[in-house]
């Protein structure tokens, strides 16, 4: 009988240890820390850029919290829909009311996170449930469009140069101008080599 109770006690202890380890793993994966205290702020964007729950929040480049939720709200003052980002901020983090939150990406295609650039020293500090407007990120569609426009502009310029249009194009297309530039370059090269071989000539010309 005593042996059975001892065995059950060992099994119970083993299960309890397993449950504790499981909770530790779950909290680590979820980036949770029940010992941390802090406050909540609301950040508004007109374009959220794919930011989602559990995304890190950094202040001056240092991790200070995380995103707890993102949803759409209607701004009656501006008469437009915005993305409201609810963020948890650790205690001791003093964010000025004119700080600038932005949405960044770790690497080119990495994780989205919120970076808060510090505001003006001496400005009031955000408190629990304070709200602040963020700076909208540039969408990849806009970047692609700008690159396409730049590529088109370069192609137009190159085509004009090939046709001899414009001052630079005419210079490139005129054989006489090309021959003159080549002749001047050759003369300068000969002069430089002559000076290297006979530096006294330069001194004598200076005296004259």
C-alpha positions as CSV (number, residue, x, y, z in Angstrom):
1,X,0.0,0.0,0.0
2,X,2.8,2.4,0.9
3,X,4.6,1.5,-2.3
4,X,1.5,2.4,-4.4
5,X,1.1,5.8,-2.6
6,X,4.8,6.5,-3.2
7,X,4.5,5.7,-6.9
8,X,1.4,7.9,-7.2
9,X,3.2,10.8,-5.4
10,X,6.1,10.5,-7.9
11,X,3.8,10.5,-10.9
12,X,1.9,13.5,-9.5
13,X,5.1,15.4,-9.0
14,X,6.3,14.5,-12.5
15,X,3.0,15.8,-14.0
16,X,3.2,19.0,-12.0
17,X,6.7,19.7,-13.1
18,X,5.6,19.0,-16.7
19,X,2.8,21.5,-16.4
20,X,5.1,24.1,-15.1
21,X,7.5,23.6,-17.9
22,X,4.7,23.8,-20.4
23,X,3.5,27.1,-19.0
24,X,7.0,28.5,-19.2
25,X,7.3,27.4,-22.9
26,X,3.9,28.9,-23.8
27,X,4.8,32.3,-22.1
28,X,8.2,32.3,-23.9
29,X,6.7,31.7,-27.3
30,X,4.0,34.2,-26.8
31,X,6.5,36.8,-25.5
32,X,4.5,37.1,-22.3
33,X,5.7,38.3,-19.0
34,X,3.1,38.4,-16.3
35,X,5.6,40.3,-14.0
36,X,5.7,43.3,-16.4
37,X,3.4,46.3,-15.8
38,X,2.7,49.2,-18.0
39,X,0.1,51.3,-19.8
40,X,-1.7,51.3,-23.1
41,X,-1.7,53.9,-25.9
42,X,-3.6,54.2,-29.1
43,X,-1.8,55.0,-32.4
44,X,-3.7,56.1,-35.4
45,X,-2.7,55.5,-39.0
46,X,-4.5,56.0,-42.3
47,X,-2.5,53.1,-43.7
48,X,-1.4,50.3,-41.2
49,X,1.1,48.7,-43.6
50,X,0.3,45.1,-42.5
51,X,1.1,45.6,-38.8
52,X,-0.6,43.0,-36.6
53,X,-1.0,41.8,-33.0
54,X,2.1,40.8,-31.1
55,X,4.3,43.1,-33.3
56,X,7.1,44.7,-31.3
57,X,7.1,48.4,-30.3
58,X,10.4,50.2,-30.0
59,X,11.1,53.6,-28.6
60,X,14.4,55.2,-29.7
61,X,15.4,51.9,-31.0
62,X,14.8,50.0,-27.8
63,X,12.0,47.4,-27.3
64,X,9.4,48.8,-24.9
65,X,6.2,46.9,-25.7
66,X,4.1,45.2,-28.2
67,X,0.9,45.6,-30.3
68,X,-2.1,44.1,-28.7
69,X,-4.7,44.7,-31.4
70,X,-5.5,46.5,-34.6
71,X,-8.9,47.5,-35.9
72,X,-10.6,50.1,-38.0
73,X,-12.4,53.2,-36.6
74,X,-14.1,56.1,-38.2
75,X,-12.8,59.6,-37.4
76,X,-15.8,61.9,-37.2
77,X,-13.6,65.0,-37.2
78,X,-11.6,64.1,-40.4
79,X,-14.6,62.2,-41.9
80,X,-12.4,59.2,-42.8
81,X,-11.6,55.7,-41.6
82,X,-8.4,55.0,-39.8
83,X,-6.5,52.1,-38.4
84,X,-6.3,52.1,-34.6
85,X,-3.3,50.3,-33.1
86,X,-3.6,49.4,-29.4
87,X,-0.1,49.1,-28.0
88,X,1.1,48.0,-24.5
89,X,4.1,50.1,-23.2
90,X,6.2,49.1,-20.3
91,X,6.3,51.2,-17.2
92,X,9.1,53.7,-17.1
93,X,8.9,54.5,-20.8
94,X,8.3,58.2,-21.1
95,X,6.9,59.0,-24.6
96,X,6.4,62.7,-25.5
97,X,3.0,63.7,-26.9
98,X,4.7,64.9,-30.1
99,X,6.7,61.7,-30.6
100,X,6.4,60.2,-34.1
101,X,5.3,56.5,-34.4
102,X,6.1,54.8,-37.7
103,X,5.8,51.3,-39.1
104,X,9.1,49.8,-40.1
105,X,10.2,46.4,-41.4
106,X,13.1,44.3,-40.1
107,X,15.1,43.9,-43.4
108,X,13.5,44.1,-46.8
109,X,10.8,41.4,-46.2
110,X,11.1,40.9,-42.4
111,X,8.8,41.4,-39.5
112,X,6.7,44.5,-39.1
113,X,7.2,46.6,-36.0
114,X,6.4,50.1,-34.7
115,X,9.2,52.5,-34.1
116,X,8.5,55.6,-32.0
117,X,10.9,58.5,-32.6
118,X,11.3,60.6,-29.4
119,X,9.6,64.0,-29.4
120,X,10.6,67.4,-28.0
121,X,12.2,67.4,-24.6
122,X,9.9,68.9,-22.0
123,X,6.7,68.1,-23.8
124,X,3.9,66.4,-21.8
125,X,4.3,62.6,-21.5
126,X,1.7,60.1,-22.7
127,X,-0.4,58.4,-20.1
128,X,-2.6,55.3,-20.0
129,X,-5.2,55.4,-22.8
130,X,-3.5,58.4,-24.5
131,X,-3.8,58.6,-28.3
132,X,-1.2,59.8,-30.8
133,X,-1.1,60.0,-34.6
134,X,1.4,58.0,-36.5
135,X,3.3,58.6,-39.7
136,X,2.0,56.4,-42.5
137,X,4.5,54.0,-44.1
138,X,5.1,54.1,-47.9
139,X,3.3,51.2,-49.6
140,X,5.2,48.8,-51.8
141,X,2.8,49.7,-54.6
142,X,4.0,53.3,-54.4
143,X,7.6,52.3,-54.3
144,X,7.1,50.1,-57.4
145,X,5.3,52.9,-59.1
146,X,8.2,55.4,-58.4
147,X,10.8,52.9,-59.6
148,X,8.8,52.4,-62.8
149,X,8.6,56.2,-63.4
150,X,12.3,56.5,-62.8
151,X,13.1,53.7,-65.2
152,X,10.9,55.4,-67.8
153,X,12.6,58.7,-67.3
154,X,16.0,57.2,-67.7
155,X,15.0,55.4,-70.9
156,X,13.6,58.7,-72.4
157,X,16.9,60.5,-71.6
158,X,19.0,57.7,-73.1
159,X,16.8,57.8,-76.3
160,X,17.2,61.5,-76.6
161,X,21.0,61.2,-76.2
162,X,21.1,58.5,-78.9
163,X,19.2,60.8,-81.3
164,X,21.5,63.7,-80.5
165,X,18.9,65.9,-78.9
166,X,19.9,68.5,-76.3
167,X,23.3,70.0,-75.6
168,X,24.9,66.8,-74.3
169,X,23.3,64.7,-77.1
170,X,24.8,67.1,-79.7
171,X,28.2,67.0,-78.1
172,X,28.1,63.2,-78.2
173,X,26.9,63.0,-81.8
174,X,29.2,65.7,-83.3
175,X,32.3,64.2,-84.7
176,X,34.1,67.5,-84.8
177,X,33.5,68.2,-81.1
178,X,34.6,64.6,-80.3
179,X,37.8,65.1,-82.3
180,X,38.6,68.4,-80.6
181,X,38.1,67.0,-77.1
182,X,40.3,64.0,-78.1
183,X,43.0,66.3,-79.4
184,X,42.9,68.5,-76.3
185,X,43.2,65.4,-74.1
186,X,46.1,64.1,-76.1
187,X,48.0,67.4,-75.9
188,X,47.4,67.6,-72.2
189,X,48.7,64.1,-71.8
190,X,51.9,64.9,-73.8
191,X,52.4,68.1,-71.8
192,X,52.1,66.2,-68.5
193,X,54.6,63.5,-69.6
194,X,57.0,66.2,-70.8
195,X,56.9,68.0,-67.5
196,X,57.6,64.8,-65.7
197,X,60.6,64.1,-67.8
198,X,61.9,67.7,-67.8
199,X,60.5,69.6,-64.8
200,X,63.1,72.4,-65.3
201,X,61.1,73.6,-68.3
202,X,58.2,74.6,-66.1
203,X,60.5,76.5,-63.8
204,X,62.1,78.3,-66.7
205,X,58.7,79.3,-68.1
206,X,57.8,80.7,-64.7
207,X,60.8,82.9,-64.6
208,X,60.0,84.2,-68.1
